[in-house]
Amino acid sequence: MREIEVFIDTEEIAEFFFHELVKRGFVPTEVELEEIADITFEYLIEKSIIDEEVEDE
């Protein structure tokens, strides 16, 4: 299996969940969205779907 490079942005995850939840009749707060995004990111790491790399700025 070949390795590909994927960039995961928790802000993008939060925005995705916001739109999906609103379509389903929920109105999450910004704090709730940040938590959902963080949990999703941690889940992807735990399942070895992604590896976390810290970016040098």
N, C-alpha and C positions, 0 to 999 in steps of 0.2 A: 504494500500500500504506500502511495506517495504522500508526502507531507505538503500541506498548503498553509500559507500564512493568512490568518484571519484576524481582523481588528474588531474588538467588541467595545462599544461605547455605552456605558451605563446610562448616559443621558438619552441616547437613541433608544435604548430598551425602555426607559421610563416613558418616553413620548409614545412609543408603540403601544405599551400597556394602557396609557391614558386614552388613546383613540379607541382601542378595542373595548375597554371598560365602559366608556361613554356610549358606544354603539349598543352595549348590552344593558344600558340604563343605570350604570353606576357613575358616581362623581367622586373620584378619589382626590385626596388632598396631595399637595406637592410632597409632603413628608412620606405619605403612604406610597407614592410612586417611587420615591428614592429607595425606600425599603424593599419594594418589590424588585426593582432593578438590581439592587445589591444581592438579594436572595437568588435571583436568576443567575447572576454572574457566578456566585459561589456554587450553585448547583452545577453549572457547566464545568467548573474546575473540579469539583468532587467526582463527577462522572468521567473525568479525563477527556472531555470533549474539547477543552481548551487548556492551555498552560498560561499562567499569569506571568507576564514580563513587565517589569517597571521601565517606563520610557525615560530616557535622559532628556532633560529640557535645557 
